[in-house]
């Protein structure tokens, strides 16, 4: 068991804390914030509460997402490096003093700090040519691999230097809800699902770099 009793998270989202692995510095440990799961559960309508709390556990969803057909097929075909081109390497679940953690590669910037999010980059530099090209490579990878994601949100993407160029790496939001996952065995439907994620991604970037006069909820409608 990994002892995190004297550690502080280097980043936190709504549902998880991210800790640096005390023994392997280039790995990240994602740990659920149980109080947030309970709060989300209490906000659910009664029919959804009948589905239980486990579907609100981002770590369990992430474990399942790494077992999706597209990823397993690439690994079985010897193309594991293709999988990790735009995903941090994933090492599965590990026990810690704060509960089960999902262990994955920790990405850094050129100064050795945790990699900057696309959201922060856009506020500082806008959607410039180098990140536009990185976005195109990410979207091409999605289309060619068939890997399913949820909506590509800038705060879930980080900028990592790979092969002497910046790449966008998805650190949260892998996988799709149960119904889309089931329908993804139909190639045409899978392509349509991925294309919609890509369209919404560019729409989100446009919103992030624009005036934000409308809420994202209004702007995202396709």
ABEGO torsion letter per residue (X at the ends): XBBAAABBBABBBAABBBBBBAABAABBBBBBBAAAAAAAAAABBAAAAAAEAAAABAAAAAAAAAABAAAAAAAAAGAAAAAAAABBBBAEBBBBAAEBBBBBBBBBBAAGBBBBBAAAAAAAAEBBAAAAAAAAAAAAAAAAAGBBBBBBBAAABBBBBBGGBBBBBBABGBEBBAAAAAAAABAAAAAAAAAAAAAAAAAAAAAAABAGABBAAAAABX
